[in-house]
Amino acid sequence: MIPGKIMKFLEEDATVAAGGTRSKHLIPHIHRVSGWSVGPDRQTISCSIPEEFTHDLLSSLADNGQFALTVEQIGTHETYQFKGEYVGSRPPDEADLVVFERCRERFGKVVSSFYPYSEEQSRAYVMNPGIVISFKVREIFIQTPGPRAGHRLVPPEEE
């Protein structure tokens, strides 16, 4: 189950995300993510991926069923990586578009506060979703730069 602190981070603070897959030949593929939400079970994450970043996505998921999502808050660099098993894909629905807009608004607000771009210009960087993939989280790692980067949070590492 995704802990409450990380749930809050995903819902309110995170501003940018990327997904990762690998082929049966272990070739990695990066997929830009334009929105994310946690399912009611607090174990499943759905990711909106722009059509332009779906090359090798479904074939890699069919090869090994593994998906990794890395989510960061621009500014603080607080970052988490979620690894898990692919459970399905579908076209984006109305609820996904609401999540996408919320993520895009947050991105625009944050980026425009750091760089000389308007919120509108910054929002334009976040591309419309073409597909939504869902995966069940198996592990969560802290990726915030610092001495704990790379340590597994869920399930907890034995120290």
Buried (B, 14 or more C-beta within 10 A) or exposed (E): EBEEEBEEBBBEBBBBBBBBBBBEEEEEBEBBBBBBBBBEEBBBBBBBBBEEBBEBBBEBBEBBEBBBBBBBBBEEEBBBBBBBBBBEBEEBEEEBBEBBBBBBBBBBEBBBEEEEBEBEEBBEBBBBBBBBBBBBBBEBBBBBEEEEEEEBBBEEEEE
